[in-house]
Amino acid sequence: MNTSQPFESSPSVYAGHGGGKADTETAPHRIIALPSHPASGLTSHLQQVDETLTAALEDLSRLWATEFDDGGHLDVLGERDVPAFIAQLLGSGGKRIRPAMCYLGWLSASGTSQDAGRADVVTVGAALELLHIFALIHDDVMDESASRRGQPSVHAQAARLHEASGALGSPQRFGDSIAMLVGDLAHAEADRLAAELPPEMRRIWRTLVVELVCGQRRDLTGSAAGRRDLGHARQVARMKSGSYTVERPLQLGGAAASAPPSVLSCLATYGREVGEAFALRDDLLGVWGDPALTGKPAGDDLLSGKPTVILSLAQQRVTGSARPVLERVGTPELSAEDVALLQAALAERGVVDAVEAMILQHLDTALSALDDHVLHSEGIAGLTQMAHQIAWRTR
């Protein structure tokens, strides 16, 4: 498995207007100087996480092949059996945000000086990556997304294999069912790793998992009900995206270092704010992201009708000829031409600039929480860099 850096970075970034191009007349903007070096040990940490994942997958594949596989899958799935789908996604260029945040929480809590919890931070980082695979696969089934990370999603691949083999039944139903099994197995392996953690980390892990599932449930029910209110959209974003990506991983890293309340308080504030920025950037990328970078179709969130902050702002601001198109969001009647029209209308009505301003405010609040009297200086440098990269990422 290839080691992945959490993000590609640049010496300066622009907080700006739809598509990332500077518009100095209307858009809030800032040139930000990033720390010149990544946090101490982060690259090595991510390599150890990938090594742990490789070992876990090898053990799973060995168990699968020697104890349970009777070869009956070969007439439909060929060589693409369930563990192979997990390995494919883990090796497909994920950003490794969650294990990076675990490490930075541990580093900020002076984990290096105490030499405490190092192995636990690696273990939980690997567990988080497997849990993320579970979430991505199930999310793609629920949203009927045809692609993930620039390749066909698991359910789409399995459906194609069903069709190619001339199998009985519905290819779509088969594809969805195989994908759910792949996600379930990834979740089970994540829980197997998490079971090795100390009690306080296991407690946080349980909270993280339940919160993630509850957030996804809110997403589904909000979409079904046509929710467009801002409070609901922000709650969904926090629970299913920001919290399990930033805040809870930081909390796990702090717990591994037995961090005192003062450290945990700083990490919690930073985590909430950067998590919000992460979720808001996700919203923007879900409408205007470059498919070559995101691996998802342009306007994907409009097609699925996700209850995002963007749709909430659109409900308040979009009028005129674009209003009937907005009402078709999340329905089969929404066409590619409709998506392009809405993208233009949302930008014209200032929705992009409003979300960019919100991201900037969350970033400022997060960085203000990094108290150098409480947190380790190397941890602060790493968290500062990660905040910028999360807020202004392009994928």
VENTA-V938616 format. One record per residue. N is the residue number from 1. RES is the residue in three letters. NEAR is the number of other C-alpha atoms within 10 Angstrom. Layout:
# VENTA-V938616
N:RES:NEAR
N:RES:NEAR
This chain:
# VENTA-V938616
1:MET:14
2:ASN:12
3:THR:17
4:SER:20
5:GLN:17
6:PRO:21
7:PHE:16
8:GLU:11
9:SER:16
10:SER:9
11:PRO:10
12:SER:12
13:VAL:19
14:TYR:15
15:ALA:22
16:GLY:23
17:HIS:23
18:GLY:24
19:GLY:13
20:GLY:15
21:LYS:11
22:ALA:16
23:ASP:12
24:THR:10
25:GLU:6
26:THR:11
27:ALA:19
28:PRO:17
29:HIS:18
30:ARG:13
31:ILE:10
32:ILE:13
33:ALA:12
34:LEU:20
35:PRO:15
36:SER:9
37:HIS:9
38:PRO:17
39:ALA:22
40:SER:15
41:GLY:14
42:LEU:19
43:THR:16
44:SER:11
45:HIS:20
46:LEU:23
47:GLN:18
48:GLN:18
49:VAL:27
50:ASP:24
51:GLU:17
52:THR:18
53:LEU:25
54:THR:18
55:ALA:13
56:ALA:18
57:LEU:19
58:GLU:14
59:ASP:12
60:LEU:14
61:SER:18
62:ARG:13
63:LEU:12
64:TRP:15
65:ALA:13
66:THR:9
67:GLU:9
68:PHE:9
69:ASP:12
70:ASP:10
71:GLY:10
72:GLY:9
73:HIS:13
74:LEU:12
75:ASP:13
76:VAL:20
77:LEU:19
78:GLY:13
79:GLU:10
80:ARG:15
81:ASP:19
82:VAL:21
83:PRO:20
84:ALA:14
85:PHE:21
86:ILE:21
87:ALA:19
88:GLN:13
89:LEU:19
90:LEU:22
91:GLY:14
92:SER:15
93:GLY:15
94:GLY:17
95:LYS:15
96:ARG:23
97:ILE:21
98:ARG:24
99:PRO:31
100:ALA:30
101:MET:28
102:CYS:30
103:TYR:31
104:LEU:31
105:GLY:37
106:TRP:29
107:LEU:30
108:SER:31
109:ALA:29
110:SER:23
111:GLY:25
112:THR:16
113:SER:10
114:GLN:11
115:ASP:10
116:ALA:15
117:GLY:20
118:ARG:18
119:ALA:15
120:ASP:23
121:VAL:31
122:VAL:25
123:THR:22
124:VAL:30
125:GLY:33
126:ALA:28
127:ALA:29
128:LEU:29
129:GLU:24
130:LEU:26
131:LEU:23
132:HIS:22
133:ILE:25
134:PHE:24
135:ALA:20
136:LEU:17
137:ILE:26
138:HIS:22
139:ASP:16
140:ASP:20
141:VAL:19
142:MET:13
143:ASP:15
144:GLU:14
145:SER:21
146:ALA:17
147:SER:18
148:ARG:18
149:ARG:17
150:GLY:16
151:GLN:14
152:PRO:16
153:SER:24
154:VAL:30
155:HIS:28
156:ALA:24
157:GLN:20
158:ALA:27
159:ALA:23
160:ARG:19
161:LEU:20
162:HIS:23
163:GLU:17
164:ALA:12
165:SER:13
166:GLY:12
167:ALA:13
168:LEU:10
169:GLY:10
170:SER:11
171:PRO:20
172:GLN:16
173:ARG:14
174:PHE:21
175:GLY:22
176:ASP:23
177:SER:16
178:ILE:22
179:ALA:27
180:MET:20
181:LEU:16
182:VAL:24
183:GLY:27
184:ASP:18
185:LEU:20
186:ALA:27
187:HIS:21
188:ALA:16
189:GLU:21
190:ALA:25
191:ASP:20
192:ARG:13
193:LEU:20
194:ALA:21
195:ALA:16
196:GLU:13
197:LEU:19
198:PRO:13
199:PRO:11
200:GLU:12
201:MET:22
202:ARG:17
203:ARG:12
204:ILE:15
205:TRP:24
206:ARG:13
207:THR:13
208:LEU:22
209:VAL:19
210:VAL:13
211:GLU:19
212:LEU:23
213:VAL:14
214:CYS:15
215:GLY:20
216:GLN:21
217:ARG:14
218:ARG:20
219:ASP:24
220:LEU:19
221:THR:14
222:GLY:20
223:SER:17
224:ALA:13
225:ALA:10
226:GLY:15
227:ARG:19
228:ARG:22
229:ASP:17
230:LEU:18
231:GLY:12
232:HIS:18
233:ALA:21
234:ARG:18
235:GLN:18
236:VAL:26
237:ALA:26
238:ARG:26
239:MET:24
240:LYS:24
241:SER:22
242:GLY:26
243:SER:26
244:TYR:24
245:THR:28
246:VAL:30
247:GLU:27
248:ARG:27
249:PRO:30
250:LEU:30
251:GLN:24
252:LEU:29
253:GLY:33
254:GLY:30
255:ALA:25
256:ALA:27
257:ALA:24
258:SER:19
259:ALA:20
260:PRO:12
261:PRO:10
262:SER:14
263:VAL:22
264:LEU:23
265:SER:15
266:CYS:19
267:LEU:29
268:ALA:22
269:THR:18
270:TYR:27
271:GLY:28
272:ARG:20
273:GLU:27
274:VAL:31
275:GLY:29
276:GLU:28
277:ALA:29
278:PHE:27
279:ALA:27
280:LEU:26
281:ARG:22
282:ASP:24
283:ASP:21
284:LEU:22
285:LEU:24
286:GLY:24
287:VAL:22
288:TRP:22
289:GLY:24
290:ASP:17
291:PRO:18
292:ALA:12
293:LEU:12
294:THR:18
295:GLY:16
296:LYS:24
297:PRO:20
298:ALA:21
299:GLY:22
300:ASP:20
301:ASP:26
302:LEU:24
303:LEU:24
304:SER:18
305:GLY:25
306:LYS:27
307:PRO:30
308:THR:31
309:VAL:25
310:ILE:24
311:LEU:25
312:SER:19
313:LEU:20
314:ALA:21
315:GLN:16
316:GLN:13
317:ARG:15
318:VAL:21
319:THR:13
320:GLY:8
321:SER:10
322:ALA:15
323:ARG:15
324:PRO:12
325:VAL:18
326:LEU:23
327:GLU:14
328:ARG:17
329:VAL:22
330:GLY:19
331:THR:12
332:PRO:9
333:GLU:12
334:LEU:18
335:SER:14
336:ALA:12
337:GLU:10
338:ASP:20
339:VAL:22
340:ALA:14
341:LEU:15
342:LEU:22
343:GLN:19
344:ALA:13
345:ALA:21
346:LEU:22
347:ALA:15
348:GLU:13
349:ARG:16
350:GLY:19
351:VAL:25
352:VAL:22
353:ASP:21
354:ALA:17
355:VAL:22
356:GLU:25
357:ALA:18
358:MET:16
359:ILE:22
360:LEU:22
361:GLN:13
362:HIS:23
363:LEU:23
364:ASP:15
365:THR:15
366:ALA:25
367:LEU:19
368:SER:12
369:ALA:18
370:LEU:23
371:ASP:15
372:ASP:12
373:HIS:9
374:VAL:17
375:LEU:22
376:HIS:22
377:SER:18
378:GLU:18
379:GLY:24
380:ILE:23
381:ALA:20
382:GLY:24
383:LEU:28
384:THR:20
385:GLN:20
386:MET:23
387:ALA:25
388:HIS:23
389:GLN:20
390:ILE:23
391:ALA:24
392:TRP:20
393:ARG:17
394:THR:19
395:ARG:20
